[in-house]
Amino acid sequence: MTDEYRHTPVMLEEVLRELDPKPGEVVCDCTLGGAGHTVELAKRVAPTGLSIGIDQDDMALAAASERFEREVPDGRHLFLKGNFGDLDDLLVKAQVPGVDCFLFDLGVSSPQLDIPMRGFSYNEDAPLDMRMDPGKHTQTAAEVIQNYDEADLARILRVYGDEKFANRIAAEICRRRDKEPIETTFQLVDVIKTAIPAAARRHGGHPARKTFQALRIEVNHELDVLERGLESAVRWANTGGRICVISYHSLEDRITKHVFSEMSQGCICPPDLPVCVCGHVPIVEVRTRKPLQASEAEVARNPRARSAKTRVAVKLDVTGA
């Protein structure tokens, strides 16, 4: 496996405990990445089980396959190129009858951040790309910067990045792009630093962090596909199947909480009705009323885990519903 795809899986102990994969089961890592989680899940379902991995990055798929064959030589695996928002189509084409464990690790993998030409990092000068699958998605971050109006840019930065200075950054982007196109990461960083007051730049981490996060989410439609992917996972989960989601910012966690809450709800009829007429039955049981968080020891070893929140749901038996 290439050095770029070596990374530490976040909250691995909690994931293994909550998913509890058993020999012969089918596990599906919807965000394969460097296969850190996948390999450990696979060890527990091998040799008769099946490990499915989904990623839209060709480099990730190649590196994960190499690692899997080396570390789980007796395991069966099926790695699929695609986005978990298209989970229904991917599993139908792969002729998978059902899944016992689903994992969604919603963080961007370190390799994608670390390869300068991908344009995810504000620490490296590169073209403003940020597409997870350059071969499929046509809109780049540079095109968002160049074509969106000021109001839309401000909305994206405020909603997806929780950026306090969204209006100022959007205005500066529009002012600067009128003079010359903003096409590289360092050009955008310079715009952001100009827009944010000097006093505010002295604390809170890199001033471009929130803007880059917001653009990445917009370019890859990350929040649009999350709800779709989670609903698909519930449909494909076998009775007793476990679904585990690791999110890294409040929007992702809010969507996960909402989907799980909606699907765990029973009768919604008014309380004064003598019998249920809505026919609404719970499809999942939520195991985590409050999200699990990484231990202090893990955060010390792996700072990426600091913002991680994990929610888990279990598919109920709805055959008689």
C-alpha positions in Angstrom: 0.0 0.0 0.0 1.2 3.5 -0.8 2.4 5.6 2.1 -0.4 8.2 1.2 -3.1 5.7 2.2 -1.7 4.8 5.7 -4.0 6.4 8.3 -5.3 5.6 11.7 -9.0 4.6 11.8 -11.0 6.8 14.1 -12.8 5.2 17.1 -11.9 1.7 16.0 -12.6 0.2 19.4 -16.1 1.7 19.6 -16.9 0.7 16.0 -15.9 -2.9 16.6 -17.8 -3.1 19.8 -21.0 -1.6 18.4 -21.0 -3.4 15.1 -19.9 -6.6 16.7 -19.1 -8.4 13.4 -19.3 -12.2 13.6 -17.9 -15.0 11.3 -19.9 -15.4 8.2 -21.6 -12.0 8.3 -21.6 -9.4 5.5 -20.0 -6.1 6.4 -20.1 -2.9 4.3 -17.7 0.0 4.8 -19.4 2.8 2.8 -16.3 5.0 3.1 -13.5 2.6 2.4 -10.6 5.1 2.3 -7.4 3.4 3.5 -9.3 0.3 4.7 -8.3 0.8 8.3 -11.8 0.0 9.6 -12.5 -2.5 6.8 -9.5 -4.7 7.5 -10.3 -5.0 11.2 -14.0 -5.8 10.4 -12.9 -8.3 7.8 -10.8 -10.2 10.3 -13.8 -10.9 12.4 -16.1 -12.2 9.6 -13.4 -14.2 7.7 -13.1 -16.7 6.1 -16.8 -17.3 5.3 -18.0 -13.7 5.6 -17.9 -11.0 3.0 -16.4 -7.5 3.3 -17.8 -4.9 1.0 -16.0 -1.5 0.5 -17.2 1.5 -1.3 -15.2 4.5 -2.5 -15.2 6.9 -5.4 -11.5 7.4 -5.4 -9.5 5.0 -7.7 -6.3 5.4 -5.6 -8.2 4.5 -2.4 -9.6 1.4 -4.0 -6.3 0.2 -5.3 -4.5 0.8 -2.0 -7.3 -0.9 0.0 -7.2 -4.0 -2.2 -3.5 -4.3 -1.8 -3.8 -3.9 2.0 -6.7 -6.3 2.3 -5.0 -9.1 0.3 -1.9 -8.7 2.5 -3.5 -8.5 5.9 -6.7 -10.7 5.5 -5.5 -13.3 2.9 -8.3 -15.7 3.9 -11.0 -13.1 3.6 -13.5 -12.5 0.9 -13.9 -8.9 -0.3 -15.8 -6.9 -2.9 -14.7 -3.3 -3.4 -17.0 -1.1 -5.5 -16.3 2.2 -7.1 -19.1 4.7 -6.4 -20.7 7.1 -3.9 -22.7 5.7 -0.9 -25.5 8.0 -2.1 -25.9 5.4 -4.8 -25.9 2.5 -2.4 -29.0 0.9 -3.8 -27.6 0.7 -7.3 -24.2 -0.5 -6.2 -25.6 -3.4 -4.1 -28.1 -4.4 -6.7 -25.4 -4.6 -9.4 -23.2 -6.6 -6.9 -26.1 -8.9 -6.2 -25.7 -8.5 -2.5 -28.8 -10.0 -0.7 -28.4 -8.2 2.6 -25.8 -6.6 5.0 -25.2 -7.2 8.7 -22.9 -4.3 9.5 -22.8 -0.9 7.8 -20.1 1.7 8.6 -20.1 5.4 7.4 -16.9 7.3 8.4 -17.7 10.7 7.1 -14.3 12.3 7.5 -12.2 13.1 4.4 -9.3 10.7 4.4 -5.9 12.1 5.2 -4.5 11.0 1.8 -6.9 13.1 -0.1 -5.9 16.1 2.0 -2.3 15.3 1.7 -2.0 15.0 -2.1 -1.6 18.6 -3.2 -3.0 18.3 -6.6 -6.4 17.2 -5.2 -6.8 20.8 -3.9 -8.3 19.9 -0.5 -5.5 21.4 1.6 -5.0 25.1 2.5 -1.4 24.2 3.4 -0.3 23.3 -0.1 -0.6 25.4 -3.3 -2.6 23.6 -5.9 -5.5 23.9 -8.3 -8.8 24.5 -6.5 -10.4 21.1 -7.3 -11.7 19.3 -4.2 -13.6 16.6 -6.3 -13.7 13.2 -4.6 -14.1 11.6 -8.0 -12.6 13.9 -10.6 -13.8 11.5 -13.4 -17.4 11.9 -12.4 -18.1 15.3 -10.9 -17.6 18.2 -13.3 -17.9 21.1 -10.9 -14.7 22.1 -9.1 -14.2 24.4 -6.2 -12.7 26.9 -8.6 -15.9 26.9 -10.6 -18.0 27.4 -7.5 -15.8 30.4 -6.5 -16.0 31.8 -10.0 -19.7 31.3 -10.8 -21.8 31.5 -7.6 -23.1 34.9 -6.7 -22.2 36.6 -3.5 -25.3 35.6 -1.6 -24.9 31.9 -2.5 -21.2 32.0 -1.6 -22.0 33.5 1.8 -24.8 31.0 2.4 -22.5 28.0 1.7 -19.8 29.4 4.0 -22.2 30.1 6.8 -24.2 26.9 6.6 -21.6 24.3 5.6 -18.6 25.9 7.3 -20.2 27.7 10.3 -18.0 30.6 9.1 -18.6 33.8 11.2 -17.1 36.0 8.5 -19.0 34.4 5.6 -20.4 37.7 4.3 -17.0 39.4 4.3 -15.2 36.4 2.6 -17.9 36.2 -0.1 -17.7 39.9 -0.8 -13.9 39.7 -1.0 -14.1 36.7 -3.3 -16.3 38.6 -5.7 -14.1 41.7 -5.5 -11.0 39.7 -6.2 -12.4 37.5 -9.0 -13.4 40.6 -10.9 -9.7 41.4 -11.3 -8.5 37.8 -12.0 -9.8 34.3 -11.6 -9.2 32.6 -8.3 -7.9 29.2 -9.4 -5.5 28.0 -6.7 -5.7 27.1 -3.0 -3.2 29.8 -2.1 -5.1 32.5 -4.0 -8.2 31.6 -2.0 -6.2 31.5 1.3 -5.0 35.0 0.5 -8.6 36.2 -0.1 -9.7 34.7 3.2 -6.9 36.3 5.1 -7.7 39.6 3.6 -11.4 39.3 4.5 -11.0 38.1 8.1 -9.9 40.8 10.7 -6.3 40.3 11.9 -7.4 39.9 15.5 -9.7 37.0 14.6 -6.9 35.3 12.6 -4.8 34.9 15.8 -6.9 32.2 17.3 -9.2 29.3 16.3 -6.9 27.5 13.9 -6.2 28.2 10.3 -8.4 31.0 9.0 -9.2 29.1 5.8 -10.3 25.8 7.5 -14.0 26.5 7.5 -14.2 27.9 4.0 -12.4 24.9 2.6 -14.7 22.6 4.5 -17.7 24.4 3.1 -16.5 24.3 -0.5 -15.6 20.6 -0.2 -19.2 19.8 1.0 -20.7 21.9 -1.8 -18.5 20.4 -4.6 -19.2 16.8 -3.5 -22.9 17.3 -2.4 -21.9 15.5 0.8 -25.0 16.4 2.8 -27.4 15.6 0.0 -26.1 12.1 -0.4 -25.8 11.3 3.4 -29.5 11.1 4.0 -30.0 9.0 0.9 -27.1 6.7 1.9 -28.4 6.2 5.4 -31.9 5.4 4.2 -30.6 2.9 1.7 -28.4 1.2 4.4 -31.5 0.7 6.6 -33.3 -0.9 3.7 -30.4 -3.3 3.0 -29.7 -4.2 6.6 -30.7 -7.7 7.6 -32.9 -8.0 10.7 -30.5 -7.3 13.6 -28.1 -5.5 11.3 -26.1 -2.7 12.8 -25.5 0.8 11.2 -22.7 2.9 12.6 -22.0 6.5 11.5 -19.0 8.6 12.5 -19.5 12.3 11.8 -17.2 15.2 12.2 -19.3 18.3 12.2 -22.8 19.3 13.4 -24.6 19.2 10.1 -23.6 15.5 9.4 -24.5 14.6 13.0 -27.8 16.4 12.8 -28.8 14.5 9.6 -27.8 11.2 11.1 -29.7 11.9 14.2 -32.8 12.9 12.2 -32.8 9.8 10.0 -32.4 7.5 12.9 -35.0 9.3 14.9 -37.5 9.2 12.0 -37.0 5.5 11.4 -37.2 4.6 15.1 -40.6 6.3 15.5 -43.7 4.2 16.1 -47.3 5.3 15.9 -47.8 9.0 15.1 -51.6 9.1 15.5 -53.2 11.7 17.8 -53.3 10.2 21.4 -57.1 10.5 21.5 -57.6 8.0 18.6 -58.8 4.6 20.0 -56.8 2.6 17.4 -53.8 3.3 15.2 -54.6 4.4 11.7 -51.3 5.7 10.6 -49.6 2.2 10.3 -46.3 3.8 11.3 -43.9 1.2 12.9 -40.3 1.6 14.0 -37.8 0.2 11.6 -34.7 0.7 13.7 -33.8 0.9 17.4 -31.3 3.7 18.2 -28.6 2.5 20.5 -27.0 5.9 21.1 -29.3 8.5 22.4 -26.2 10.6 22.8 -23.4 10.2 20.4 -20.3 8.3 21.4 -17.0 10.3 21.4 -13.4 9.4 21.3 -11.5 8.8 24.5 -8.9 11.4 25.7 -6.2 8.8 25.1 -7.3 8.4 21.5 -7.5 12.1 20.9 -3.9 12.4 22.2 -2.8 9.7 19.7 -4.9 10.9 16.8 -6.1 14.5 16.9 -8.5 13.8 14.0 -10.7 12.0 16.5 -11.4 15.1 18.6 -14.5 16.1 16.7 -15.8 12.6 15.9 -19.3 11.6 17.0 -20.6 8.1 16.5 -24.2 7.1 16.4 -25.5 3.5 16.0 -28.9 2.0 15.1 -30.1 -1.6 14.8 -32.5 -2.9 12.2 -35.7 -4.3 13.7 -37.7 -7.2 12.5 -40.4 -5.6 10.3 -41.6 -8.7 8.5 -44.8 -8.8 10.4 -45.5 -5.1 10.3 
